[in-house]
Amino acid sequence: MYAGTLDTVPTPFYLYDTKLLADTLDELRREACTSEPLHIHYAVKANANPVILRQIAAAGFGADCVSGGEIRAALDAGFPAAGIVFAGVGKADWEIRLALESNIAAFNVESREEMAVIEELAAAMGRTARVCLRINPNVGAHTHANITTGLAENKFGIDMADMLPTIQQAQASPHLSFEGLHFHIGSQIEEMDDFCALARKVNELLSTLAASGIMPRIVNVGGGLGINYCHPHGTQLVPRFRDYFDVYRHELRLKPGQEFHCELGRAIVAQMGSLITRVLYVKHGRHKRFAIVDAGMTELIRPALYDAHHCIETMSIEGRSIHFGNEGATETYDIVGPICESSDVFARDRAMPPLCRGQLLAIRSAGAYGEAMASTYNCRPLPKAYTMKELLSAAHANA
Ligand code: LLP
């Protein structure tokens, strides 16, 4: 009986199922290796844990970075510089220099002002910077307002009206090499019609450019494929990449020599991660029963920031496997963290089995934008992370 053996493992911590990640990467590779290969850059911002990054790099994917720190993390994990792209509306000079020194594949440039700085720094270093222009396609996505990025009102990308002159400016510079176009309309997108709308807009833009004799080599549609947060179980665990790629295969009209690139983050890593926490107390309020847990918005900010839903299950170790489940969910709780903020709530009125002090809970689908967005607010330490194998060895060592 190993149920008590996690008693001495401090919580909260992230638990990563690297077998599920391997299955997800296998599925992605199967879909990507077609006669016209797809170029997939993993969005490092979703999860930059070195163990996870190394596994994704070893599977042969590229990386999409948004800071100098992410470029370093990607290079350290073994992503080849030739597979790294660098986006972000505000790139600092040292980050641009690092990207140039590292000879990454391309900058995803978000404004003419940024492009002028890249040109100046590249000239000073005697280099040529490869650039893709991130165009704001004014295409909405059916997702939370805070993670919609492709509308004209958002800060991201270059306005479509400025696309042609900006490309011509890049083409005229000896220190810039124009490589292609980049887009990203938002994240946690579950409606394939949104990607379809983007593909059609991209076709329009490509025709406009063709009329001026311009053929971008790279067409990067960004990321955004959502996952099922309500059912992190069984066949739902590996996302349906085929449906996503089929949208682009059917809708996007690329010419021979044009490459399809994308930047998936969440869909690759969300389901393989859980945040493990312990119930500290069950507090009986006037109207509610609160399960107060030792993880808070400092470890997982998504519910506080986006009202995000995460499935929460009790966790136990059975033999050599870890079990998540809510059998006998007969009571309702607000599951809340210890942070001094009213928004530090993981779930309201959630049906759970009767909870008591010490019960381990798994906040599921937390592999993306979980550990990566953790903070030290309230002087809390950053959470540790274990793979399943590491946790089971810790449990058995304690048995
Ligand atoms: N490419 C660009 C330019 C991006 O801005 C993003 C995400 C991605 C790719 C990857 O998107 P994904 O495939 O993961 O949807 N913290 C929020 C999500 C923010 C996404 C930011 N950009 C959350 O927890 O839902």
Residues whose N, C-alpha, C, O or C-beta is under 5 A from the ligand:
A	BS01	LLP	A43 A46 A87 I147 H184 G186 S187 Q188 G222 G223 G224 L225 E263 L264 G265 R266 A267 R302 Y369
